[in-house]
Amino acid sequence: MNDIKLALLGSQGAGKSAVLVRFLTRRFIGEYASNTNSLYHKRLSIDGRQLNLEVFDPCSESSEARCILEEPVDWADGFVVVYNISDRTSFINAKNILRQIREARMDNCKGETEVPVCLVGNKQDLCHARQVREDEGRCLAQENRCHFQEVSAAESYQDIANLFTQLIRQVMEHLKYRADRRRYSGSKSMAKLINNVFGKRRKSV
């Protein structure tokens, strides 16, 4: 059984916990206030494979910069970054979070493919109060080479289920690539070691 770890990041009021609870339970919780970090567990099956999903939902009450930098960015196999389309400040915070993920991963994973990230514009039902255009979200996602989707946690379970499923598939591919790469470099090191040992022996005979 595969273990998949996701981290959910975003400003207070962006509705990130509502997005997550909608995915995990199919229910919508309008007012969701938490001043603690939460770790959610769910077993699910995707493409016939059984998965243990862990989702880390850090509190958003401290500043976003502190919140993400204090938590181990390398714990997660993938990220969901949420902003509220009717709150431009939450979009600016999302932009900063994406930059921090990219910088942290560059330091930790030199030479590896980029970690899967999904940028989510939540509260699509508040279109009348929109402060962030859809094409702005799409452009930001393209700049950071990540998936983008606008959703409404209040209105649609299916859109949210689809984005999590797509992200989990990307994570599984990414983990397989990393494992194959490690195996390949390990077998190359072993071949080099054997060559060195037996090469020297042949010379000494």
Residue pairs with C-beta under 8 A, 6 or more apart in sequence:
1 50
1 51
1 52
2 49
2 50
2 51
2 52
2 172
2 175
3 51
3 52
3 54
4 51
4 52
4 53
4 54
4 77
4 78
4 168
4 171
4 172
4 175
5 54
5 55
5 56
5 75
5 76
5 77
5 78
6 53
6 54
6 55
6 56
6 76
6 77
6 78
6 79
6 80
6 167
6 168
6 171
7 55
7 56
7 58
7 71
7 73
7 75
7 76
7 78
7 79
7 80
8 16
8 17
8 19
8 20
8 55
8 56
8 57
8 58
8 79
8 80
8 82
9 16
9 58
9 64
9 67
9 68
9 79
9 80
9 81
9 82
9 97
10 16
10 60
10 81
10 82
10 83
10 90
10 93
10 94
10 97
10 120
10 122
11 60
11 64
11 83
11 84
11 87
11 89
11 90
11 93
11 94
12 60
12 61
13 60
13 84
13 87
13 90
14 60
14 82
14 83
14 84
14 87
14 90
14 93
14 94
14 122
15 32
15 82
15 84
15 122
15 123
15 153
16 57
16 60
16 80
16 82
16 122
17 29
17 32
17 34
17 38
17 57
18 28
18 29
18 30
18 32
18 122
18 153
18 154
19 80
19 82
19 120
19 122
19 151
19 153
19 160
20 40
20 55
20 57
20 80
21 27
21 28
21 29
21 32
22 28
22 153
22 157
22 160
23 157
23 160
23 161
23 164
24 40
24 42
24 55
26 157
28 153
28 154
30 154
34 57
34 59
35 59
35 61
36 59
37 56
37 57
37 58
37 59
37 71
38 56
38 57
39 54
39 55
39 56
39 57
40 54
40 55
40 57
41 52
41 53
41 54
42 53
42 55
43 50
43 51
43 52
43 53
44 50
44 51
44 53
45 51
46 165
46 168
46 169
46 172
47 169
49 172
51 168
53 168
56 71
56 75
56 76
58 67
58 68
58 71
59 67
60 67
64 93
64 96
64 97
65 96
65 100
68 97
68 100
68 101
69 100
73 100
73 101
73 104
73 105
73 108
74 104
74 105
74 108
74 109
76 115
77 115
77 116
77 171
77 174
77 175
78 115
78 116
78 117
78 118
78 167
78 168
78 170
78 171
78 174
79 101
79 115
79 116
79 117
79 118
80 117
80 118
80 120
80 163
80 164
80 167
81 94
81 97
81 98
81 101
81 117
81 118
81 119
81 120
81 146
82 94
82 120
82 122
83 90
83 91
83 93
83 94
83 119
83 120
83 121
83 122
83 132
83 137
84 90
84 91
84 121
84 122
84 123
84 126
85 91
85 121
85 122
85 123
85 124
85 126
85 127
85 130
85 131
85 132
85 134
85 137
85 150
86 123
86 126
86 129
86 130
86 131
86 132
87 131
87 132
88 131
88 132
91 121
91 131
91 132
91 136
91 137
91 140
94 119
94 140
95 140
98 117
98 119
98 140
98 144
98 146
99 144
101 115
101 117
102 114
102 144
105 114
105 115
109 115
112 178
112 181
113 174
113 177
113 178
114 145
115 174
116 146
116 147
116 167
116 170
116 171
116 174
117 144
117 146
117 147
118 146
118 147
118 148
118 149
118 163
118 166
118 167
119 137
119 140
119 141
119 144
119 146
119 147
119 148
119 149
120 148
120 149
120 150
120 151
120 163
121 132
121 134
121 137
121 148
121 149
121 150
121 151
122 150
122 151
122 152
122 153
123 152
123 153
123 154
124 150
124 151
124 152
124 155
125 152
125 154
125 155
134 150
137 148
137 150
138 148
140 148
141 147
141 148
142 148
147 163
147 166
147 167
147 170
149 159
149 162
149 163
151 159
151 160
151 163
152 159
153 160
